[in-house]
Amino acid sequence: MKYLIIGNGSAGNACANTIAAQDTTAEIILFSNEKEQPYSKIPLSKNCIHFPNLEKISFAQKNNATVVLDTVLSIDVQRKQVQTKTQRFYYDKLGIATGSTPCNPFHTGATYTTYADAKKFHDALSANDRIVIAGGGILGLECAVSFAKYGCCVTVIEKSDSILNQCSSAYTSLLLIQKLIKMGIRILVRTEIKDITSTYIFCSRHEKIRYDHFLVTVGNTPNIQLAFGQLNTRKGIVVNEKMQTSAPDVYAFGDCAEYSGDVCGLQYTAIQQGKIAGLCMCGAEAVYSPSITPIALQSNDFCFGSIGKVTESSYAALNKITGVYQEIFTNQQNICVGGIWLGMPVKNINGLINKPVNDSIFDIFPL
Ligand SMILES: Cc1cc2nc3c(=O)[nH]c(=O)nc-3n(C[C@H](O)[C@H](O)[C@H](O)COP(=O)(O)OP(=O)(O)OC[C@H]3O[C@@H](n4cnc5c(N)ncnc54)[C@H](O)[C@@H]3O)c2cc1C
């Protein structure tokens, strides 16, 4: 059986390893448009001072898989073939794990998605440099914390009312802003970038910021161009619980896939989906069941964490002994649907979700 997988990231590799374990005679070809061996992106934004070398963060090699360093230009689901710049390949089963591309409405500055992007940024960086980061989401803030620790002078510009507005409450964001300010990071909310010259960034509030490096972290778009005209797409490539697309023998998973209306940008989800797709591509019975994954932003002296939906009504509490501030979010039936904490890491947080909010919940999320 011949399996082609487009994309050599977390999802593509999870799929290839699963197929290799299920079908020892499988012929597996992974396509990659990055020249590096497959690696985890997670460490790239975590610790600027010790920027990770590729060997340390690379995924284990697969046994019976070949990696073709060539960009796939098109797929033909009728003829069951894939066209790269130089060759045409036929498949029995096709997996699409093309990930996502950073949005850059400014058409200038750097983005931070691949090892090559991040390395280029780090190689050009010196302590005391002035960095402006557009976007106060988790990636922008991780970079801000990391560069501030390195000694850079960092400004984060966020156009909405608050930072981390998809995974935090307004109040916790405010507490977090205080922590970031203490680290020397400047945060401008409700601020839009109006113009960018080679030395200055001009903002909506008539502010002019001098910079050495401009980093854009304002979100990602799933890479679904290969699917246009071939597969059902919305935000991502639409898949069912087996990670099957609208075409027979074609599967999609990871950041490019849309399951139940959601496109998830997290590595754990990409790996889970890749494994389910790998099993189903080999004919095994498996279904994907989304799990709720916590998100964290950590520094030496604080940890922000968030899990689940954090938009409903909440209970808030401060543990006076540990200094941990936490909020529990409930639905109308008083069932916990999400949580946020700021302070030290909170363990076993997954058990919080779907629990009725009564005294026992505080065993998981202690006050
Ligand atoms: C800096 C950074 C930090 C992150 N931190 C976290 C974190 O702390 N926790 C977390 O859960 N998630 C984190 N993420 C997100 C996580 O890395 C992604 O969710 C995960 O990598 C998605 O895996 P994927 O395989 O779907 O896509 P990717 O890992 O993006 O892999 C897709 C691959 O497909 C290749 N490709 C695309 N199109 C083609 C084509 N036409 N032909 C050939 N190859 C192609 C791409 O070049 C890429 O190598 C982070 C991401 C970044 C960038």
Ligand as a Chemical Component Dictionary entry (heavy atoms), coordinates in Angstrom:
data_LIG
# 
_chem_comp.id                   LIG 
_chem_comp.type                 NON-POLYMER 
_chem_comp.pdbx_formal_charge   0 
_chem_comp.three_letter_code    LIG 
# 
loop_
_chem_comp_atom.comp_id 
_chem_comp_atom.atom_id 
_chem_comp_atom.alt_atom_id 
_chem_comp_atom.type_symbol 
_chem_comp_atom.charge 
_chem_comp_atom.model_Cartn_x 
_chem_comp_atom.model_Cartn_y 
_chem_comp_atom.model_Cartn_z 
_chem_comp_atom.pdbx_ordinal 
LIG C1  C1  C 0 6.727  29.356 17.771 1  
LIG C2  C2  C 0 5.591  28.421 18.015 2  
LIG C3  C3  C 0 5.320  27.980 19.306 3  
LIG C4  C4  C 0 4.270  27.110 19.548 4  
LIG N1  N1  N 0 4.037  26.717 20.830 5  
LIG C5  C5  C 0 3.053  25.814 21.066 6  
LIG C6  C6  C 0 2.816  25.337 22.393 7  
LIG O1  O1  O 0 3.449  25.778 23.352 8  
LIG N2  N2  N 0 1.855  24.391 22.559 9  
LIG C7  C7  C 0 1.138  23.891 21.517 10 
LIG O2  O2  O 0 0.297  23.007 21.721 11 
LIG N3  N3  N 0 1.308  24.338 20.257 12 
LIG C8  C8  C 0 2.254  25.274 20.008 13 
LIG N4  N4  N 0 2.445  25.730 18.735 14 
LIG C9  C9  C 0 1.554  25.238 17.649 15 
LIG C10 C10 C 0 2.028  23.878 17.115 16 
LIG O3  O3  O 0 3.387  23.949 16.785 17 
LIG C11 C11 C 0 1.180  23.512 15.888 18 
LIG O4  O4  O 0 -0.155 23.365 16.304 19 
LIG C12 C12 C 0 1.666  22.217 15.242 20 
LIG O5  O5  O 0 2.981  22.366 14.765 21 
LIG C13 C13 C 0 0.746  21.829 14.092 22 
LIG O6  O6  O 0 1.266  20.707 13.468 23 
LIG P1  P1  P 0 0.970  20.415 11.916 24 
LIG O7  O7  O 0 1.720  19.192 11.599 25 
LIG O8  O8  O 0 -0.480 20.482 11.656 26 
LIG O9  O9  O 0 1.609  21.664 11.138 27 
LIG P2  P2  P 0 3.118  22.097 11.031 28 
LIG O10 O10 O 0 3.893  21.682 12.220 29 
LIG O11 O11 O 0 3.081  23.536 10.669 30 
LIG O12 O12 O 0 3.675  21.271 9.795  31 
LIG C14 C14 C 0 3.195  21.452 8.480  32 
LIG C15 C15 C 0 4.315  21.157 7.522  33 
LIG O13 O13 O 0 3.793  21.048 6.200  34 
LIG C16 C16 C 0 4.694  21.663 5.297  35 
LIG N5  N5  N 0 3.974  22.006 4.065  36 
LIG C17 C17 C 0 2.951  22.892 3.936  37 
LIG N6  N6  N 0 2.523  22.939 2.646  38 
LIG C18 C18 C 0 3.291  22.067 1.954  39 
LIG C19 C19 C 0 3.354  21.685 0.581  40 
LIG N7  N7  N 0 2.522  22.193 -0.343 41 
LIG N8  N8  N 0 4.286  20.781 0.209  42 
LIG C20 C20 C 0 5.143  20.240 1.112  43 
LIG N9  N9  N 0 5.127  20.571 2.438  44 
LIG C21 C21 C 0 4.211  21.462 2.846  45 
LIG C22 C22 C 0 5.124  22.887 6.111  46 
LIG O14 O14 O 0 6.272  23.480 5.636  47 
LIG C23 C23 C 0 5.356  22.258 7.484  48 
LIG O15 O15 O 0 6.628  21.698 7.596  49 
LIG C24 C24 C 0 3.475  26.638 18.460 50 
LIG C25 C25 C 0 3.731  27.086 17.159 51 
LIG C26 C26 C 0 4.778  27.967 16.932 52 
LIG C27 C27 C 0 5.047  28.440 15.521 53 
# 
loop_
_chem_comp_bond.comp_id 
_chem_comp_bond.atom_id_1 
_chem_comp_bond.atom_id_2 
_chem_comp_bond.value_order 
_chem_comp_bond.pdbx_ordinal 
LIG C1  C2  SING 1  
LIG C2  C3  SING 2  
LIG C2  C26 DOUB 3  
LIG C3  C4  DOUB 4  
LIG C4  N1  SING 5  
LIG C4  C24 SING 6  
LIG N1  C5  DOUB 7  
LIG C5  C6  SING 8  
LIG C5  C8  SING 9  
LIG C6  O1  DOUB 10 
LIG C6  N2  SING 11 
LIG N2  C7  SING 12 
LIG C7  O2  DOUB 13 
LIG C7  N3  SING 14 
LIG N3  C8  DOUB 15 
LIG C8  N4  SING 16 
LIG N4  C9  SING 17 
LIG N4  C24 SING 18 
LIG C9  C10 SING 19 
LIG C10 O3  SING 20 
LIG C10 C11 SING 21 
LIG C11 O4  SING 22 
LIG C11 C12 SING 23 
LIG C12 O5  SING 24 
LIG C12 C13 SING 25 
LIG C13 O6  SING 26 
LIG O6  P1  SING 27 
LIG P1  O7  DOUB 28 
LIG P1  O8  SING 29 
LIG P1  O9  SING 30 
LIG O9  P2  SING 31 
LIG P2  O10 DOUB 32 
LIG P2  O11 SING 33 
LIG P2  O12 SING 34 
LIG O12 C14 SING 35 
LIG C14 C15 SING 36 
LIG C15 O13 SING 37 
LIG C15 C23 SING 38 
LIG O13 C16 SING 39 
LIG C16 N5  SING 40 
LIG C16 C22 SING 41 
LIG N5  C17 SING 42 
LIG N5  C21 SING 43 
LIG C17 N6  DOUB 44 
LIG N6  C18 SING 45 
LIG C18 C19 SING 46 
LIG C18 C21 DOUB 47 
LIG C19 N7  SING 48 
LIG C19 N8  DOUB 49 
LIG N8  C20 SING 50 
LIG C20 N9  DOUB 51 
LIG N9  C21 SING 52 
LIG C22 O14 SING 53 
LIG C22 C23 SING 54 
LIG C23 O15 SING 55 
LIG C24 C25 DOUB 56 
LIG C25 C26 SING 57 
LIG C26 C27 SING 58 
# 
